[in-house]
Amino acid sequence: MSAGKMDRSYFDEKKEYAIEGIDQANRTASLVVGMLSSWSYDVPNIIDPGAVHEHLQVAKSQLDGTRTNFEKVRWASANTDLDFDAWLRANGCSDLVRP
């Protein structure tokens, strides 16, 4: 392990989480695609708009988690002395910093 780098197992774990997060968000988005595909101009009330928004919010949350894990992968492999929040800010991802 180089100075400033995280352990490889941390890198591998966060990389796997990022991949799983994309898969989960893809499955959630597929549910919305199915809902929207069944929508008809002639039957506009066939889908529940609340369910569509709920699934889209879940997908957004899943993607935000994936972005966080992606940045953890980058951070783990970088030779840096920055803590994770500082890393996020320095790399244009300050929206991912948790209060």
A tleap script that builds the chain and sets N, CA, C and O, in Angstrom:
source leaprc.protein.ff14SB
mol = sequence {
  NMET SER ALA GLY LYS MET ASP ARG SER TYR
  PHE ASP GLU LYS LYS GLU TYR ALA ILE GLU
  GLY ILE ASP GLN ALA ASN ARG THR ALA SER
  LEU VAL VAL GLY MET LEU SER SER TRP SER
  TYR ASP VAL PRO ASN ILE ILE ASP PRO GLY
  ALA VAL HIE GLU HIE LEU GLN VAL ALA LYS
  SER GLN LEU ASP GLY THR ARG THR ASN PHE
  GLU LYS VAL ARG TRP ALA SER ALA ASN THR
  ASP LEU ASP PHE ASP ALA TRP LEU ARG ALA
  ASN GLY CYS SER ASP LEU VAL ARG CPRO
}
set mol.1.N position { 0.842 -1.183 0.000 }
set mol.1.CA position { 0.000 0.000 0.000 }
set mol.1.C position { 0.882 1.238 0.000 }
set mol.1.O position { 1.792 1.342 0.822 }
set mol.2.N position { 0.638 2.161 -0.885 }
set mol.2.CA position { 1.399 3.399 -0.976 }
set mol.2.C position { 0.920 4.380 0.082 }
set mol.2.O position { -0.219 4.309 0.545 }
set mol.3.N position { 1.805 5.297 0.459 }
set mol.3.CA position { 1.414 6.331 1.408 }
set mol.3.C position { 0.260 7.125 0.831 }
set mol.3.O position { 0.309 7.531 -0.330 }
set mol.4.N position { -0.784 7.354 1.626 }
set mol.4.CA position { -1.925 8.127 1.173 }
set mol.4.C position { -3.003 7.321 0.485 }
set mol.4.O position { -4.085 7.843 0.219 }
set mol.5.N position { -2.735 6.065 0.192 }
set mol.5.CA position { -3.742 5.217 -0.459 }
set mol.5.C position { -4.455 4.361 0.581 }
set mol.5.O position { -3.893 4.027 1.624 }
set mol.6.N position { -5.691 4.017 0.279 }
set mol.6.CA position { -6.453 3.117 1.143 }
set mol.6.C position { -6.072 1.680 0.824 }
set mol.6.O position { -5.428 1.397 -0.186 }
set mol.7.N position { -6.479 0.791 1.696 }
set mol.7.CA position { -6.244 -0.631 1.499 }
set mol.7.C position { -6.995 -1.126 0.262 }
set mol.7.O position { -8.097 -0.654 -0.018 }
set mol.8.N position { -6.423 -2.057 -0.468 }
set mol.8.CA position { -7.031 -2.597 -1.686 }
set mol.8.C position { -8.402 -3.218 -1.408 }
set mol.8.O position { -9.297 -3.124 -2.249 }
set mol.9.N position { -8.581 -3.843 -0.260 }
set mol.9.CA position { -9.871 -4.476 0.036 }
set mol.9.C position { -10.985 -3.420 0.128 }
set mol.9.O position { -12.119 -3.683 -0.270 }
set mol.10.N position { -10.665 -2.229 0.651 }
set mol.10.CA position { -11.637 -1.135 0.699 }
set mol.10.C position { -12.002 -0.717 -0.719 }
set mol.10.O position { -13.178 -0.541 -1.040 }
set mol.11.N position { -10.998 -0.561 -1.557 }
set mol.11.CA position { -11.204 -0.224 -2.969 }
set mol.11.C position { -12.124 -1.252 -3.634 }
set mol.11.O position { -13.110 -0.885 -4.272 }
set mol.12.N position { -11.800 -2.531 -3.483 }
set mol.12.CA position { -12.583 -3.599 -4.116 }
set mol.12.C position { -14.019 -3.624 -3.614 }
set mol.12.O position { -14.951 -3.832 -4.391 }
set mol.13.N position { -14.196 -3.412 -2.306 }
set mol.13.CA position { -15.538 -3.406 -1.725 }
set mol.13.C position { -16.381 -2.266 -2.300 }
set mol.13.O position { -17.522 -2.482 -2.711 }
set mol.14.N position { -15.826 -1.064 -2.330 }
set mol.14.CA position { -16.580 0.094 -2.825 }
set mol.14.C position { -16.827 -0.009 -4.325 }
set mol.14.O position { -17.861 0.444 -4.815 }
set mol.15.N position { -15.894 -0.598 -5.051 }
set mol.15.CA position { -16.096 -0.816 -6.483 }
set mol.15.C position { -17.278 -1.754 -6.709 }
set mol.15.O position { -18.109 -1.510 -7.584 }
set mol.16.N position { -17.351 -2.819 -5.926 }
set mol.16.CA position { -18.469 -3.758 -6.050 }
set mol.16.C position { -19.791 -3.084 -5.681 }
set mol.16.O position { -20.810 -3.314 -6.332 }
set mol.17.N position { -19.774 -2.255 -4.639 }
set mol.17.CA position { -20.985 -1.518 -4.258 }
set mol.17.C position { -21.438 -0.581 -5.376 }
set mol.17.O position { -22.636 -0.447 -5.626 }
set mol.18.N position { -20.492 0.065 -6.045 }
set mol.18.CA position { -20.840 0.969 -7.144 }
set mol.18.C position { -21.491 0.191 -8.285 }
set mol.18.O position { -22.480 0.643 -8.863 }
set mol.19.N position { -20.943 -0.966 -8.606 }
set mol.19.CA position { -21.512 -1.798 -9.678 }
set mol.19.C position { -22.906 -2.288 -9.287 }
set mol.19.O position { -23.831 -2.245 -10.098 }
set mol.20.N position { -23.053 -2.749 -8.056 }
set mol.20.CA position { -24.365 -3.204 -7.581 }
set mol.20.C position { -25.375 -2.060 -7.586 }
set mol.20.O position { -26.544 -2.265 -7.913 }
set mol.21.N position { -24.930 -0.859 -7.227 }
set mol.21.CA position { -25.822 0.302 -7.213 }
set mol.21.C position { -26.359 0.624 -8.594 }
set mol.21.O position { -27.534 0.957 -8.746 }
set mol.22.N position { -25.502 0.525 -9.603 }
set mol.22.CA position { -25.954 0.751 -10.979 }
set mol.22.C position { -26.978 -0.309 -11.370 }
set mol.22.O position { -27.987 0.007 -12.000 }
set mol.23.N position { -26.728 -1.547 -11.007 }
set mol.23.CA position { -27.679 -2.622 -11.307 }
set mol.23.C position { -29.027 -2.372 -10.636 }
set mol.23.O position { -30.074 -2.561 -11.256 }
set mol.24.N position { -29.006 -1.949 -9.373 }
set mol.24.CA position { -30.254 -1.670 -8.656 }
set mol.24.C position { -31.004 -0.510 -9.297 }
set mol.24.O position { -32.215 -0.592 -9.500 }
set mol.25.N position { -30.301 0.560 -9.614 }
set mol.25.CA position { -30.948 1.718 -10.238 }
set mol.25.C position { -31.509 1.350 -11.606 }
set mol.25.O position { -32.566 1.844 -12.000 }
set mol.26.N position { -30.814 0.495 -12.319 }
set mol.26.CA position { -31.290 0.041 -13.624 }
set mol.26.C position { -32.591 -0.750 -13.475 }
set mol.26.O position { -33.523 -0.569 -14.259 }
set mol.27.N position { -32.652 -1.616 -12.480 }
set mol.27.CA position { -33.892 -2.380 -12.243 }
set mol.27.C position { -35.043 -1.442 -11.868 }
set mol.27.O position { -36.170 -1.616 -12.334 }
set mol.28.N position { -34.756 -0.458 -11.033 }
set mol.28.CA position { -35.789 0.500 -10.636 }
set mol.28.C position { -36.256 1.305 -11.843 }
set mol.28.O position { -37.457 1.502 -12.032 }
set mol.29.N position { -35.321 1.767 -12.652 }
set mol.29.CA position { -35.677 2.531 -13.854 }
set mol.29.C position { -36.481 1.666 -14.818 }
set mol.29.O position { -37.379 2.165 -15.496 }
set mol.30.N position { -36.169 0.383 -14.883 }
set mol.30.CA position { -36.932 -0.522 -15.752 }
set mol.30.C position { -38.388 -0.616 -15.324 }
set mol.30.O position { -39.276 -0.751 -16.166 }
set mol.31.N position { -38.640 -0.545 -14.014 }
set mol.31.CA position { -40.031 -0.528 -13.530 }
set mol.31.C position { -40.764 0.700 -14.069 }
set mol.31.O position { -41.917 0.607 -14.492 }
set mol.32.N position { -40.091 1.847 -14.052 }
set mol.32.CA position { -40.700 3.082 -14.557 }
set mol.32.C position { -40.918 2.980 -16.063 }
set mol.32.O position { -41.952 3.416 -16.567 }
set mol.33.N position { -39.965 2.414 -16.779 }
set mol.33.CA position { -40.123 2.230 -18.225 }
set mol.33.C position { -41.351 1.378 -18.499 }
set mol.33.O position { -42.129 1.678 -19.405 }
set mol.34.N position { -41.529 0.320 -17.721 }
set mol.34.CA position { -42.708 -0.532 -17.884 }
set mol.34.C position { -43.997 0.235 -17.635 }
set mol.34.O position { -44.968 0.085 -18.376 }
set mol.35.N position { -44.004 1.051 -16.598 }
set mol.35.CA position { -45.196 1.852 -16.301 }
set mol.35.C position { -45.495 2.819 -17.443 }
set mol.35.O position { -46.623 2.908 -17.927 }
set mol.36.N position { -44.462 3.536 -17.858 }
set mol.36.CA position { -44.659 4.531 -18.909 }
set mol.36.C position { -45.018 3.883 -20.242 }
set mol.36.O position { -45.760 4.466 -21.033 }
set mol.37.N position { -44.510 2.708 -20.493 }
set mol.37.CA position { -44.832 2.002 -21.741 }
set mol.37.C position { -46.299 1.601 -21.800 }
set mol.37.O position { -46.879 1.500 -22.881 }
set mol.38.N position { -46.892 1.373 -20.638 }
set mol.38.CA position { -48.302 0.977 -20.622 }
set mol.38.C position { -49.242 2.182 -20.699 }
set mol.38.O position { -50.453 2.015 -20.846 }
set mol.39.N position { -48.701 3.366 -20.604 }
set mol.39.CA position { -49.481 4.591 -20.629 }
set mol.39.C position { -50.064 4.796 -22.015 }
set mol.39.O position { -49.423 4.490 -23.020 }
set mol.40.N position { -51.259 5.308 -22.060 }
set mol.40.CA position { -51.943 5.505 -23.335 }
set mol.40.C position { -52.590 6.886 -23.370 }
set mol.40.O position { -53.142 7.361 -22.377 }
set mol.41.N position { -52.510 7.501 -24.510 }
set mol.41.CA position { -53.166 8.788 -24.714 }
set mol.41.C position { -54.665 8.651 -24.480 }
set mol.41.O position { -55.305 9.545 -23.925 }
set mol.42.N position { -55.222 7.503 -24.919 }
set mol.42.CA position { -56.660 7.276 -24.792 }
set mol.42.C position { -57.071 6.901 -23.376 }
set mol.42.O position { -58.232 7.068 -23.003 }
set mol.43.N position { -56.128 6.396 -22.585 }
set mol.43.CA position { -56.410 6.030 -21.191 }
set mol.43.C position { -55.321 6.670 -20.314 }
set mol.43.O position { -54.417 5.978 -19.847 }
set mol.44.N position { -55.407 7.978 -20.094 }
set mol.44.CA position { -54.333 8.700 -19.412 }
set mol.44.C position { -54.172 8.345 -17.931 }
set mol.44.O position { -53.118 8.609 -17.354 }
set mol.45.N position { -55.180 7.761 -17.314 }
set mol.45.CA position { -55.115 7.447 -15.885 }
set mol.45.C position { -54.718 6.004 -15.611 }
set mol.45.O position { -54.973 5.488 -14.523 }
set mol.46.N position { -54.099 5.347 -16.586 }
set mol.46.CA position { -53.762 3.937 -16.432 }
set mol.46.C position { -52.575 3.724 -15.470 }
set mol.46.O position { -52.411 2.641 -14.908 }
set mol.47.N position { -51.754 4.768 -15.290 }
set mol.47.CA position { -50.637 4.639 -14.356 }
set mol.47.C position { -50.848 5.561 -13.165 }
set mol.47.O position { -51.552 6.567 -13.249 }
set mol.48.N position { -50.227 5.196 -12.067 }
set mol.48.CA position { -50.290 5.986 -10.845 }
set mol.48.C position { -49.097 6.947 -10.832 }
set mol.48.O position { -47.957 6.513 -10.663 }
set mol.49.N position { -49.350 8.247 -11.009 }
set mol.49.CA position { -48.235 9.197 -11.035 }
set mol.49.C position { -47.416 9.165 -9.746 }
set mol.49.O position { -46.202 9.369 -9.774 }
set mol.50.N position { -48.074 8.911 -8.628 }
set mol.50.CA position { -47.355 8.828 -7.357 }
set mol.50.C position { -46.343 7.693 -7.358 }
set mol.50.O position { -45.238 7.835 -6.833 }
set mol.51.N position { -46.727 6.559 -7.954 }
set mol.51.CA position { -45.812 5.417 -8.034 }
set mol.51.C position { -44.629 5.729 -8.941 }
set mol.51.O position { -43.498 5.338 -8.650 }
set mol.52.N position { -44.889 6.431 -10.037 }
set mol.52.CA position { -43.808 6.805 -10.947 }
set mol.52.C position { -42.810 7.706 -10.215 }
set mol.52.O position { -41.602 7.471 -10.269 }
set mol.53.N position { -43.315 8.732 -9.534 }
set mol.53.CA position { -42.433 9.643 -8.805 }
set mol.53.C position { -41.674 8.914 -7.698 }
set mol.53.O position { -40.493 9.177 -7.473 }
set mol.54.N position { -42.349 8.008 -7.016 }
set mol.54.CA position { -41.707 7.247 -5.945 }
set mol.54.C position { -40.546 6.410 -6.497 }
set mol.54.O position { -39.453 6.409 -5.932 }
set mol.55.N position { -40.789 5.703 -7.596 }
set mol.55.CA position { -39.727 4.881 -8.195 }
set mol.55.C position { -38.581 5.745 -8.718 }
set mol.55.O position { -37.416 5.364 -8.604 }
set mol.56.N position { -38.903 6.901 -9.287 }
set mol.56.CA position { -37.854 7.800 -9.767 }
set mol.56.C position { -37.022 8.340 -8.600 }
set mol.56.O position { -35.806 8.486 -8.722 }
set mol.57.N position { -37.670 8.635 -7.478 }
set mol.57.CA position { -36.946 9.104 -6.294 }
set mol.57.C position { -36.036 7.996 -5.752 }
set mol.57.O position { -34.908 8.260 -5.335 }
set mol.58.N position { -36.533 6.762 -5.761 }
set mol.58.CA position { -35.706 5.630 -5.324 }
set mol.58.C position { -34.499 5.485 -6.244 }
set mol.58.O position { -33.379 5.298 -5.769 }
set mol.59.N position { -34.715 5.570 -7.552 }
set mol.59.CA position { -33.608 5.459 -8.513 }
set mol.59.C position { -32.591 6.579 -8.288 }
set mol.59.O position { -31.384 6.344 -8.346 }
set mol.60.N position { -33.078 7.795 -8.032 }
set mol.60.CA position { -32.169 8.913 -7.761 }
set mol.60.C position { -31.341 8.629 -6.523 }
set mol.60.O position { -30.132 8.859 -6.523 }
set mol.61.N position { -31.960 8.143 -5.486 }
set mol.61.CA position { -31.244 7.812 -4.261 }
set mol.61.C position { -30.207 6.709 -4.507 }
set mol.61.O position { -29.088 6.768 -3.996 }
set mol.62.N position { -30.595 5.712 -5.290 }
set mol.62.CA position { -29.666 4.633 -5.625 }
set mol.62.C position { -28.475 5.170 -6.411 }
set mol.62.O position { -27.336 4.770 -6.170 }
set mol.63.N position { -28.737 6.072 -7.346 }
set mol.63.CA position { -27.647 6.650 -8.142 }
set mol.63.C position { -26.750 7.554 -7.298 }
set mol.63.O position { -25.537 7.582 -7.505 }
set mol.64.N position { -27.327 8.292 -6.351 }
set mol.64.CA position { -26.505 9.104 -5.456 }
set mol.64.C position { -25.590 8.213 -4.620 }
set mol.64.O position { -24.422 8.538 -4.412 }
set mol.65.N position { -26.124 7.089 -4.141 }
set mol.65.CA position { -25.300 6.136 -3.406 }
set mol.65.C position { -24.202 5.559 -4.277 }
set mol.65.O position { -23.081 5.337 -3.818 }
set mol.66.N position { -24.530 5.319 -5.528 }
set mol.66.CA position { -23.540 4.806 -6.475 }
set mol.66.C position { -22.459 5.846 -6.733 }
set mol.66.O position { -21.276 5.514 -6.797 }
set mol.67.N position { -22.861 7.092 -6.879 }
set mol.67.CA position { -21.877 8.163 -7.073 }
set mol.67.C position { -20.934 8.244 -5.875 }
set mol.67.O position { -19.726 8.414 -6.039 }
set mol.68.N position { -21.493 8.121 -4.666 }
set mol.68.CA position { -20.668 8.155 -3.466 }
set mol.68.C position { -19.673 7.003 -3.470 }
set mol.68.O position { -18.488 7.199 -3.200 }
set mol.69.N position { -20.156 5.797 -3.776 }
set mol.69.CA position { -19.247 4.654 -3.815 }
set mol.69.C position { -18.217 4.788 -4.928 }
set mol.69.O position { -17.065 4.389 -4.751 }
set mol.70.N position { -18.609 5.340 -6.064 }
set mol.70.CA position { -17.660 5.587 -7.155 }
set mol.70.C position { -16.547 6.525 -6.689 }
set mol.70.O position { -15.369 6.287 -6.956 }
set mol.71.N position { -16.935 7.598 -5.989 }
set mol.71.CA position { -15.933 8.532 -5.483 }
set mol.71.C position { -15.062 7.880 -4.408 }
set mol.71.O position { -13.881 8.206 -4.292 }
set mol.72.N position { -15.631 6.966 -3.623 }
set mol.72.CA position { -14.827 6.249 -2.636 }
set mol.72.C position { -13.796 5.356 -3.322 }
set mol.72.O position { -12.680 5.188 -2.828 }
set mol.73.N position { -14.180 4.784 -4.465 }
set mol.73.CA position { -13.229 3.980 -5.244 }
set mol.73.C position { -12.089 4.871 -5.733 }
set mol.73.O position { -10.917 4.515 -5.606 }
set mol.74.N position { -12.433 6.018 -6.287 }
set mol.74.CA position { -11.405 6.946 -6.773 }
set mol.74.C position { -10.511 7.411 -5.632 }
set mol.74.O position { -9.288 7.456 -5.762 }
set mol.75.N position { -11.142 7.757 -4.509 }
set mol.75.CA position { -10.418 8.245 -3.334 }
set mol.75.C position { -9.491 7.161 -2.786 }
set mol.75.O position { -8.352 7.438 -2.411 }
set mol.76.N position { -9.989 5.931 -2.745 }
set mol.76.CA position { -9.195 4.824 -2.201 }
set mol.76.C position { -7.943 4.559 -3.025 }
set mol.76.O position { -6.915 4.151 -2.485 }
set mol.77.N position { -8.028 4.790 -4.329 }
set mol.77.CA position { -6.886 4.483 -5.184 }
set mol.77.C position { -5.970 5.694 -5.414 }
set mol.77.O position { -4.912 5.569 -6.030 }
set mol.78.N position { -6.383 6.856 -4.919 }
set mol.78.CA position { -5.583 8.067 -5.108 }
set mol.78.C position { -4.541 8.190 -3.997 }
set mol.78.O position { -4.751 7.745 -2.869 }
set mol.79.N position { -3.451 8.786 -4.340 }
set mol.79.CA position { -2.422 9.076 -3.348 }
set mol.79.C position { -2.728 10.461 -2.797 }
set mol.79.O position { -2.241 11.464 -3.318 }
set mol.80.N position { -3.533 10.514 -1.745 }
set mol.80.CA position { -4.002 11.797 -1.208 }
set mol.80.C position { -4.052 11.757 0.307 }
set mol.80.O position { -4.210 10.700 0.918 }
set mol.81.N position { -3.915 12.928 0.892 }
set mol.81.CA position { -4.072 13.076 2.333 }
set mol.81.C position { -5.425 13.691 2.681 }
set mol.81.O position { -5.704 13.947 3.852 }
set mol.82.N position { -6.269 13.930 1.672 }
set mol.82.CA position { -7.590 14.518 1.902 }
set mol.82.C position { -8.503 13.516 2.588 }
set mol.82.O position { -8.467 12.323 2.286 }
set mol.83.N position { -9.334 14.013 3.527 }
set mol.83.CA position { -10.387 13.138 4.032 }
set mol.83.C position { -11.473 13.071 2.964 }
set mol.83.O position { -11.429 13.815 1.984 }
set mol.84.N position { -12.443 12.186 3.147 }
set mol.84.CA position { -13.397 11.938 2.067 }
set mol.84.C position { -14.237 13.161 1.727 }
set mol.84.O position { -14.469 13.438 0.551 }
set mol.85.N position { -14.697 13.898 2.735 }
set mol.85.CA position { -15.499 15.096 2.448 }
set mol.85.C position { -14.686 16.130 1.667 }
set mol.85.O position { -15.200 16.749 0.735 }
set mol.86.N position { -13.435 16.314 2.041 }
set mol.86.CA position { -12.573 17.248 1.314 }
set mol.86.C position { -12.349 16.747 -0.113 }
set mol.86.O position { -12.301 17.540 -1.054 }
set mol.87.N position { -12.213 15.434 -0.268 }
set mol.87.CA position { -12.068 14.834 -1.607 }
set mol.87.C position { -13.282 15.169 -2.466 }
set mol.87.O position { -13.146 15.587 -3.616 }
set mol.88.N position { -14.475 14.981 -1.893 }
set mol.88.CA position { -15.699 15.266 -2.641 }
set mol.88.C position { -15.737 16.727 -3.084 }
set mol.88.O position { -16.047 17.027 -4.237 }
set mol.89.N position { -15.426 17.615 -2.176 }
set mol.89.CA position { -15.440 19.049 -2.510 }
set mol.89.C position { -14.407 19.369 -3.586 }
set mol.89.O position { -14.689 20.132 -4.510 }
set mol.90.N position { -13.219 18.793 -3.473 }
set mol.90.CA position { -12.138 19.072 -4.423 }
set mol.90.C position { -12.426 18.508 -5.808 }
set mol.90.O position { -11.849 18.960 -6.797 }
set mol.91.N position { -13.319 17.520 -5.882 }
set mol.91.CA position { -13.613 16.866 -7.151 }
set mol.91.C position { -15.002 17.196 -7.687 }
set mol.91.O position { -15.547 16.455 -8.505 }
set mol.92.N position { -15.575 18.307 -7.225 }
set mol.92.CA position { -16.832 18.788 -7.775 }
set mol.92.C position { -18.055 17.995 -7.368 }
set mol.92.O position { -19.070 18.010 -8.064 }
set mol.93.N position { -17.966 17.298 -6.240 }
set mol.93.CA position { -19.091 16.473 -5.789 }
set mol.93.C position { -19.579 16.895 -4.407 }
set mol.93.O position { -19.986 16.053 -3.606 }
set mol.94.N position { -19.540 18.179 -4.131 }
set mol.94.CA position { -19.918 18.665 -2.802 }
set mol.94.C position { -21.371 18.340 -2.448 }
set mol.94.O position { -21.743 18.334 -1.275 }
set mol.95.N position { -22.189 18.069 -3.471 }
set mol.95.CA position { -23.584 17.690 -3.195 }
set mol.95.C position { -23.670 16.329 -2.503 }
set mol.95.O position { -24.714 15.986 -1.948 }
set mol.96.N position { -22.599 15.560 -2.527 }
set mol.96.CA position { -22.588 14.252 -1.871 }
set mol.96.C position { -22.085 14.302 -0.423 }
set mol.96.O position { -22.155 13.303 0.293 }
set mol.97.N position { -21.580 15.462 0.005 }
set mol.97.CA position { -21.104 15.597 1.379 }
set mol.97.C position { -22.300 15.566 2.302 }
set mol.97.O position { -23.269 16.303 2.122 }
set mol.98.N position { -22.213 14.698 3.294 }
set mol.98.CA position { -23.333 14.581 4.253 }
set mol.98.C position { -23.127 15.568 5.383 }
set mol.98.O position { -22.013 15.773 5.865 }
set mol.99.N position { -24.241 16.179 5.798 }
set mol.99.CA position { -24.124 17.172 6.888 }
set mol.99.C position { -23.726 16.542 8.209 }
set mol.99.O position { -23.590 17.244 9.211 }
savepdb mol mol.pdb
quit
